[in-house]
C-alpha cells in the first residue's frame, strides 16, 4: 500500500502561486523521508498521485524522483513502484585528495590566495548543480592554491547561502572554502566529474599559462542530506597527476 500524505505549507503556497519546481517537490519528498513519515522500505505515492496532489506536471515529479534515486535515497522499479531505501546502498567511496594534502605530499609549502568573493547570480551549470534558480544569488569564491609560491591550481566555487546560514565571505580571506566546509558543514555526499578544457581569461592568467593550454578540470558537488551546499571547479595545468584512493 502506498503511503498517505498531506501538504506542507511550502507546497500549499507553491500550488497557489503556480511556482512548483522539481527542487521544491524533491525537498518535500526528502523531508517526509527524513522525518520518518515515509519509513524505510515503504512505497511512496505514485508520480500521478504526487503530481495531482501538488498541482504540478508529472514530468516535474519524475525529475525530482530521478534525482532522489540517483542519490540512493529511493529505489524505483517498473510495475512495483518507488520505495524508500531500506538501507544505504553499498558503494565504493573514492577519496579525492584535499589540495593542501596534494601540495604537502609534493614536499612543497602550501599557500592560498583569495582573488574574489562576491554574492551574485550563478552561471547556468552552477545553478543546475546547486538546484537553485539562475537568478538566485550565490557566493562565488575564486582562489589560487600555491606550491612554494607557484600556482598549483585555481578554483571557482559557488556556495548556496540558503543551505549555509552561517556563511561569511570574510572567512575565505585566510581559509579555503573546502577547509571551511570540512570544519563547519557535515557533508554527507560528494559527486565528482573530471573533464578537460582549454585555459582562457582569468584562469590562464592565474596559472601563468598561455591561453588555449589544455587543463584538467575537476568538478565537485558537496551535499548535506541530499541538499547541494557547494559546486566547485578546480583547474590544473598539464603537468598535474591525479591520484584517487579507493
C-alpha positions in Angstrom: 0.0 0.0 0.0 1.3 3.4 -0.9 2.0 6.0 1.9 -0.6 8.7 2.6 0.4 12.3 2.8 -0.7 15.9 3.4 0.7 19.1 2.0 3.4 21.1 3.7 2.8 24.9 3.9 5.6 25.4 1.3 3.8 23.1 -1.3 0.4 24.7 -0.5 1.9 28.1 -1.2 3.5 26.8 -4.3 0.2 25.5 -5.6 -1.5 28.8 -5.0 1.2 30.7 -6.9 1.8 28.0 -9.5 5.5 28.1 -8.8 6.2 24.4 -8.2 9.7 23.3 -9.3 11.2 19.9 -9.2 13.5 21.1 -6.5 10.5 22.0 -4.3 9.0 18.6 -4.9 12.3 16.9 -4.1 12.7 18.9 -0.9 9.2 18.0 0.2 9.6 14.3 -0.5 13.0 14.2 1.2 11.6 15.9 4.3 8.9 13.3 4.6 11.5 10.5 4.4 13.9 12.2 6.9 11.1 12.8 9.3 10.0 9.2 9.2 6.6 10.0 7.7 7.6 7.7 4.9 9.5 4.9 6.5 12.5 2.9 5.1 11.2 0.1 2.8 7.7 1.7 2.3 6.1 2.6 -1.0 5.6 6.3 -1.6 2.8 7.7 -3.7 2.9 7.3 -7.4 4.1 10.0 -9.8 0.5 10.6 -10.9 -0.7 10.9 -7.3 2.0 13.3 -6.4 1.5 15.4 -9.5 -2.2 15.6 -8.9 -1.9 16.4 -5.2 0.8 19.0 -5.6 -0.7 20.7 -8.7 2.2 20.2 -11.0 3.2 18.3 -14.1 4.1 14.7 -13.8 7.4 15.4 -15.5 8.3 17.7 -12.7 7.7 14.9 -10.2 9.6 12.5 -12.3 12.6 14.8 -12.4 12.6 15.1 -8.6 12.3 11.4 -8.0 15.1 10.6 -10.5 17.4 12.9 -8.5 16.5 11.2 -5.3 17.0 7.8 -6.9 20.4 8.8 -8.2 21.3 9.8 -4.6 20.3 6.4 -3.4 17.5 7.7 -1.2 14.7 5.9 -3.0 14.5 2.9 -5.3 12.3 2.8 -8.4 11.0 -0.4 -10.0 8.7 -0.8 -13.0 5.3 -2.3 -12.1 6.3 -2.2 -8.4 6.6 1.5 -7.6 9.0 3.7 -5.7 10.3 2.7 -2.2 12.3 4.5 0.4 15.7 2.8 0.5 15.8 0.4 3.4 19.5 1.0 4.0 22.1 3.0 2.1 23.5 1.2 -1.0 27.0 -0.1 -0.5 29.1 1.9 -2.9 32.8 2.3 -3.3 34.0 5.5 -1.7 36.5 7.5 -3.7 38.5 9.9 -1.6 39.7 12.9 -3.6 42.8 14.4 -2.0 42.5 17.9 -0.5 44.6 20.5 -2.3 46.6 21.2 0.9 47.4 17.4 1.1 48.3 17.3 -2.6 50.8 20.2 -2.2 52.3 19.0 1.0 52.7 15.5 -0.4 55.0 17.0 -3.1 57.2 18.4 -0.3 56.1 21.9 -1.1 54.8 24.7 1.2 51.0 25.2 0.9 49.7 28.6 0.1 46.2 30.0 -0.5 45.3 33.3 -2.2 41.8 34.7 -2.4 41.1 36.6 -5.6 37.4 37.3 -5.3 34.4 36.6 -3.1 31.2 38.1 -4.4 27.4 37.4 -4.0 25.9 37.1 -7.5 23.6 35.1 -9.7 25.4 31.8 -10.6 26.2 30.7 -14.2 23.8 28.1 -15.6 25.9 25.0 -14.8 26.4 26.2 -11.2 22.6 26.9 -10.7 21.8 23.4 -12.1 24.4 21.8 -9.7 23.1 23.7 -6.7 19.4 23.2 -7.7 18.7 26.9 -7.4 17.1 29.4 -9.8 19.7 31.1 -12.0 18.7 34.5 -10.6 19.1 33.3 -7.0 22.3 34.9 -5.5 25.1 32.5 -4.5 28.5 33.3 -3.1 31.2 32.9 -5.7 34.7 32.4 -4.4 37.8 32.5 -6.7 41.1 31.4 -5.3 44.6 30.3 -6.3 46.4 27.5 -4.5 50.2 27.8 -4.3 53.0 25.2 -4.0 56.2 27.0 -2.9 54.6 30.3 -4.0 53.9 29.0 -7.5 50.4 28.3 -8.9 49.4 24.7 -8.3 45.7 25.1 -9.3 43.0 27.7 -9.3 39.3 27.3 -8.3 35.9 28.7 -8.7 33.4 27.6 -6.1 29.7 28.6 -5.7 28.2 28.3 -2.2 24.5 28.2 -1.5 23.6 30.7 1.2 20.2 29.2 1.8 21.8 25.9 2.7 24.6 27.5 4.6 23.1 30.1 7.1 26.4 30.6 8.8 28.2 31.5 5.6 30.5 34.5 5.9 32.6 35.7 2.9 35.2 37.1 5.3 36.1 33.6 6.3 37.7 32.9 2.9 40.3 35.7 3.2 42.6 33.3 5.0 40.9 29.8 4.6 39.8 27.9 1.6 36.1 27.2 1.1 36.7 23.4 1.2 38.5 23.7 4.6 35.7 25.9 5.9 33.1 23.3 4.8 35.1 20.5 6.4 35.1 22.3 9.7 31.5 23.7 9.7 29.3 21.5 7.5 28.5 17.8 7.8 28.8 16.9 4.1 27.2 13.5 3.6 27.8 13.0 -0.1 30.0 14.3 -2.9 29.7 14.0 -6.7 32.7 14.4 -9.0 33.3 14.9 -12.7 36.6 15.1 -14.4 37.0 16.8 -17.8 39.4 18.8 -19.9 39.2 22.4 -21.1 41.4 25.0 -22.7 42.7 27.8 -20.5 41.1 31.1 -21.1 40.8 34.5 -19.4 41.4 34.7 -15.7 42.2 31.0 -15.5 45.1 31.3 -17.8 46.4 34.4 -16.1 46.1 32.9 -12.6 48.0 29.8 -13.6 50.6 31.7 -15.6 49.7 29.8 -18.8 49.2 30.7 -22.4 45.5 30.9 -23.5 44.5 27.7 -25.1 46.7 25.5 -22.9 44.8 22.2 -22.1 43.7 21.9 -18.4 42.4 19.1 -16.2 39.2 20.3 -14.6 37.7 18.6 -11.5 34.1 19.5 -10.7 32.6 18.7 -7.3 29.2 19.0 -5.7 29.0 18.7 -1.9 25.7 17.7 -0.5 24.3 17.6 3.1 21.4 15.2 3.5 20.8 15.3 -0.3 20.8 19.1 -0.5 23.7 20.7 -2.5 25.7 23.2 -0.5 28.6 23.9 -2.9 29.7 23.4 -6.5 33.4 23.8 -7.4 35.6 23.8 -10.5 39.3 23.3 -9.9 41.7 23.9 -12.9 45.0 22.1 -13.1 47.9 22.6 -15.5 49.0 19.8 -17.9 51.7 18.6 -15.5 49.2 17.6 -12.9 48.8 13.9 -11.9 45.5 12.8 -10.3 45.7 10.1 -7.7 42.5 8.7 -6.1 42.3 6.3 -3.2 39.6 3.6 -3.2 
